[in-house]
Amino acid sequence: MGSECKGHLQLHRLHAAGGYGIGVASPQQEQAGAIAPFVAKTFHMVSDPATDAVVRWGGASNTFLVLDPATFSDYLLPSYFKHRNFASFVRQLNTYVSAR
């Protein structure tokens, strides 16, 4: 993963209700320059222009919106992760969002 992706990931933190922000997994990983695979996969899934009808960045690009949860669960999740469970995705995502 290029440094531009790593820097971009660090900027996308939870800012407002209605979406999820993503960031690095922990201060230790951030210092080491490592990005958790879940965070990287989520970033690439949301950033892919081909997925904009299903999931896209919010207006300020610091949250993302799942526009079609059924398609997200049935098609996108299994493409990036080993499951189709939206609730599991949200639970894991919540371990990475910034606390405000």
GIWOGI-V859748 format. One record per backbone hydrogen bond with DSSP energy under -0.5 kcal/mol. CO is the residue of the C=O (numbers start at 1). NH is the residue of the N-H. E is the energy in kcal/mol with one decimal. If there is no record, write none. Layout:
# GIWOGI-V859748
co = [CO	CO]
nh = [NH	NH]
e = [E	E]
This chain:
# GIWOGI-V859748
co = [2	3	4	5	6	7	8	8	9	11	12	16	20	26	27	28	29	29	30	36	37	38	39	40	41	42	43	44	48	49	51	51	54	54	56	58	63	64	65	65	68	69	70	71	71	72	75	76	76	77	77	84	85	86	87	88	89	90	91	92	93	93]
nh = [6	7	8	9	10	11	11	12	12	13	22	19	64	30	31	32	33	34	33	40	41	42	43	44	45	46	47	48	51	52	54	55	67	68	65	61	58	20	56	67	72	73	74	75	76	77	79	79	80	80	81	86	89	90	91	92	93	94	95	95	96	97]
e = [-1.8	-2.5	-1.9	-2.6	-1.6	-0.9	-0.7	-1.0	-0.6	-1.5	-1.3	-0.7	-0.7	-2.5	-2.5	-1.9	-0.8	-1.9	-0.6	-2.3	-2.9	-2.3	-2.7	-2.4	-2.5	-2.5	-2.3	-1.3	-2.0	-1.3	-2.1	-3.2	-2.4	-1.5	-3.1	-1.7	-3.6	-1.1	-2.0	-0.9	-2.7	-2.6	-2.9	-2.6	-1.4	-3.0	-0.8	-0.8	-1.4	-0.8	-3.6	-0.8	-1.9	-2.5	-2.5	-2.5	-2.8	-2.4	-0.5	-1.3	-2.0	-1.1]
